[in-house]
Amino acid sequence: ADGTRDPVCGMTVDPATEMPRVQARRLDASCHTPVGANARLLADGQLELVAWVGLPDGSEWIRDSLIGAPELVGDEVAERMLSAGAGELLHRATLSAEAGW
């Protein structure tokens, strides 16, 4: 649970660092969308991931969290958030960013 080896570069990948990235990629987030995630590796080897997406003005947010296997929580949280409407929020956030917020 201390990380896995990246097949390309051979470096150890820290799950607590990688899972927020997985979640953001799965949500198709960009530098212009309000997306955040925090992950921490627990003593039992599981990962706790807390993630959120919203509108730039803070008027609407979706938040979710999950504790589970490090290789699964990023995709699972993203899927749950998409089911709750995160895709639409991110689309609206992108339109706001393009309009200059």
N, C-alpha and C positions, 0 to 999 in steps of 0.2 A: 504494500500500500504506500510505499515511499516513492512511487513514480514508475513509469514505464519508459522503455527506450524508443525514441523516435526512429522509424525505419530509414529515414533519409539521412539524417545527420548523426545518428547514434547517440545523441545526448539524452540524458534523463529528462523526462517531461513531468513536471509537477502537476498532479490532477487539480489542485486548488487554483493553480494559475490557468490551466488550459480549459476547464469547464466553463467559466464565464465567456471565454472566446467561442467555444462550441455553441453555447446558447445564443450569443449575438449573431454568429454566422447563420444559425438555423432560422433565426427571426429575420434574416436578410437586413440587418441593421446597418446603418452607415455612421459616419462621423457627424451627421446632421440630425440624427434621431436620438431622442432621450431614452437611452437604454442603459441599464446598470445591472451588475451582478456581483455578488460576493460569495466566495466559496472557501470552505475550510475543511481540512482533512481531520476527521475525528480519530480518537484513540483506537477505535475498533476497526479502522481501515475504511469506513464509509465516508462519504463526502456530503456535507451540508451545503446546498446551493440556495441562495436567496436572490431572486431576480425581479426586475420591474421594467415596465415601459410606460410611456405617457406622452402627453402633448406638451409642447414647449412652454405653454403658459401655466402648466400644472393643474389644469382644470379636470383632467381625466387621467387615471392611472390604473394599471393592472399589475398586481404583485403576486408572486407565487414562491413557494419554497418546498424543498424536498430533501430528504436524507436517503441516500442509497449508494449503490455501487458506483465508484468514480467514473467508470466508462459509460454509464447510462444516464446519470442525472441531467446533464446538459441538454441532451435531446428530449428527454422526458418533460423537463420543465418548459422547454420551448414549445413542444407540442401542446401541452396543457394551456399555455398562454395563448397560443394561436387559436385554440378552441374557444377561449374566453374572449376573443376579439382583438388580440394584440396586433394582428396583421392590419386591420382597419385603422387602429390607432397610429401605427407606424406610417401608414400611407398618408393619413391626415397630417402627421408631424412633418413628413417630407414635403408635403404641399405648403405647409406653414414656413418651412425653412427656405423653400424656393421663392416664397413671397416676401422674404426678409423678416419673418416673425413679427 
